């Protein structure tokens, strides 16, 4: 068995803080803005360009921002897609989208629920026999989707602390069974459904459920049910391919001697189903529009993506739960946003929208340091500009 440097993914944290209250889900499809809806600031192209143009905070090689919605549109880029050729970033360039993968995977799973092929309250031990210990029978499919499963921490995987250590493990490879086995040692951390802890392993299992039900790789389900119907021609589920093919923005890490080293090619086997997809800002934006507009899910199932756990279910640090079945809720300057962040080495993404789609944004930028918390700074600047009234 081999190992990988991709272990846990940071979320936006200070940049997009979770709201304590449940969002009241309006009638579907997309709710309309009302007179009581919080006002949104007009778009300021100069300020937005400055926000993504500051590639020192955090140290980054490139950024691109796509703003959409009924309150206005804007697109801008900064930096270079390749530090060797100095080619500027283009709108069709592919990036690794990290945990935004979970939005696609949750959507496919909920489609299968709508077809009666999966039950949300089914124990995972029944749906995926032999994958979890018998003592984990209280974990249901729904618990995986909203990160309330209580699965144990990973055991026996590397935790890179330097860029050199990241590169040392960049081609480590895990089979799904090997990876799941690292998170099944010891008892559950809490009774399923009583707490919330964001864990990628939940969606590794969701992808395996899709495969068990359909008899095909989860990526084929994503392609047939989402990518082809929506015309997302630049979005890829890479499988075992560590490369990005076609026009792309490269990812880099700064080594201890100060030089940049290309980390674009990387084995993603430990993120299978939870953070391995490749896409573009325009494709991710199209996915948000289709999902929020009710094109992909029945109304009652779409509501689950806009419904947090009960108020007494808290994150492990005591803060309010902020993850639904596939999405993340965030409140910035009093504006409630739904969407997802995602990252992997050299790539940081955020894709969020108001429920009524008045304001929507997809940010992709490329920090060069191993995850240290600084990578949230650009997300914070952009989210603030798009929600703060003078």
C-alpha positions, 0 to 999 in steps of 0.5 A: 500500500502506498500513501499520499500527501493529500489528506485534509482540505481546509475550508474558507473559515474566516473568509466565509463564516457559517450562519447559525440559523437555518435558511428557510427554503422557498418554493422551487424553482429559483426563488425571486427577490422580494422587497425584504431581500437584503440589498446587494452592492453594485459591481465595482470592476476596478475594485474587483480587478484589484482584489484578484490582482493582489497576488501577494496576499496570499502569494499566488501565480494567477487568479480569475473571477466570474461574477454572475446573477441578475444583479450584474456580470463581470469577469477578470483575470490576473497573473499567468497560467504558466510561469515559464511561458508567461501566458496570461490566464484565459477563460477556458483554462482548466483548473483542479476544483477540489471539493467542489467535486462534492456538489456534482457527486451529491447531485448524482446521489440525490438523483438516484434517491429520486429514482428510488434506487437509494434510500437516504436512511439506509445504513451504509453497511447495507448499501456498501457491504464489507466496506465499513465495520459492523459496528458502524451500522448507525451511519446512514447515507444521509449522514455521509451527505451532510457530514454528520457520520462521525467516522474516525480520523485517518490513521497511517497517512502522511501529513506533509508540512513542507513543499518538499514533503508534498512533492515526495508523495505526489505520485503515491496511489491508493485504491478506494478500499485502502483509503477507506480502511484508513478511516475505520480504525477505532470507534465512531467519533460521535453518534451519527447525526448529533454533530457535524465534521467536514470530512472528505471520506464521507464523499469517497463513500458516496461515490462508491455508493453511486458505483454500487447502485449503477454498476459503473464508475462514479465519473460515468454517472457524473458525465451522463447525468450532469456534464453531457446534459449541461454541455460542460465540455471542459469538466473532467472526472480524471480517474487514475490520470494525474494530468490535466489535458488541454489549456490549463492554469498550472499550480505551483508550490514555493520550495524552501529555497524560494523557487517555484516548482510545478505541482499541476500533475498529481495523483488524486486517488485519495480524493476520488469522489470528493475532490478530484474533478477538473473544470473551468470557471464557466462550467462551474458557473453553469452547474450552479445555475442549473442546480439552483434553478431546479434543472437537475433535482426534484424540488423536495430533493433540491430542498435538502441541498439548502437545508442544514442539520437541526440547530442543536447539531454543532460543528466539533468546535461548537460553531453552528453546522454549515454543511447541507447535503452537498453545499455549504452555507455562508453569511457575509455582510448579512448576505446568505450564500450557498455553494462550496469551496475547494482546494488542492496544492496550487489551486484554491476555488470558491463557488457561491450564489444567493439562493435567488441567484441575484449574485453568484461568483466563481473564483479560482486562484493559485496560492503557492504555499502549502496550506497555512490559512493564508490562502483564504485572503483572496476569497475574503476580499472578493466575498466582501466586495460582492456583499458589502454595501457602502 
